[in-house]
């Protein structure tokens, strides 16, 4: 099949995850040690009914609530230390690759190899994630230098939808002629954002980085590619998922280390809002392209919560989805924010046959949501 230059495709993907892994049981040992110490310290107030005792966590609770069994992290020791409960990530010198740039470069190498490209072939880099370890110089430009890419690069953050927003931006840039080949990066260093003293969220996140290549379909060298049939983005304001951490924190010394400077959410509200939002959004997008939803072979959904994913997939298909139809990777990687749907795509796309259609969908803080409908070439 011939394609004109206005057609774009995903031609490669890559994944990097740090070697260190923490399972639920290990996480609970640290958390429960902290809980017992706090309850003992506040025993008088608890006995007087002035405060509620903290509740312990368990591996069974975590898996039932989220589907998570293990997570990759940059550092185990600090997280599992009940006196610290925060990863140990030393500052690096300015002339050394930053942690997020390291994640991005490692994932980029895989994606470039899959697309049969080199760094010099890239002239647009978008590095996107739920949080960035610094604002400038842009981490994307650091990666651009490290891989020898040309053109231009910039950072972007749209919460977990940082997976799909860059795909639309890159596809539009290529179709307009302002870029030739784009490298899209999601280096999600999530463990520093976690409040490991909060029972409802101490287990949610893991660290990982992903990369994908987007280029004109007619220019591709790779044997495996997915034509981008359509992209759609949407956002509306909500504080139900939030992180108030930032450089202004030092301006209010009394609240510099308050809990709201880390990830926090109204989980039940998020679940109630996101399930209909995501399922309706995806169905409307698919139908707008005159594709029967039953023709979609695979849904690579954002990996926030297994129960959420299963319910969204059921609404899309009108029945429970198989793991082949809606792959789950949250059990092995936890919630890796914007990297989650791309990990699912990276690990579960090779078996699709030419002509089969799939949907990458990310959703999260903002609220923000994006879907990308693709077809195997």
Secondary structure, 3 states (H helix, E strand, C coil): CCCCCCCEEEEEEEEECCCCEEEHHHHHHHHHHHHHHHHHHCHHHHHCCCCCCCCCCCHHHHHHHHCCCEEECCCCCCCCCCCCCCCCCCCCCCCCCCHHHHHHHHHHHHHHHHCCCCHHHCCEEEEECCCCCCCCCCHHHHHHHHHCCCCEEEEECCHHHHHCHHHHHHHHHHHHCCCCEEEEEEEECCHHHCCCCCCCCCCCECCEEEEEEEEEHHHCCCCCCEEEEEEEEEEEEECCEECCCCHHHHHCHHHCCCHHHCCEECHHHHHHHHHHHHHHHHHHHHHHCCCCHHHEEEEEECCCCHHHHHHHHHHHHCCCCCCCCCCCCHHHHCECCCHHHHHHHHHCCCCCCCCCEEEEEEEECEEEEEEEEEEEC
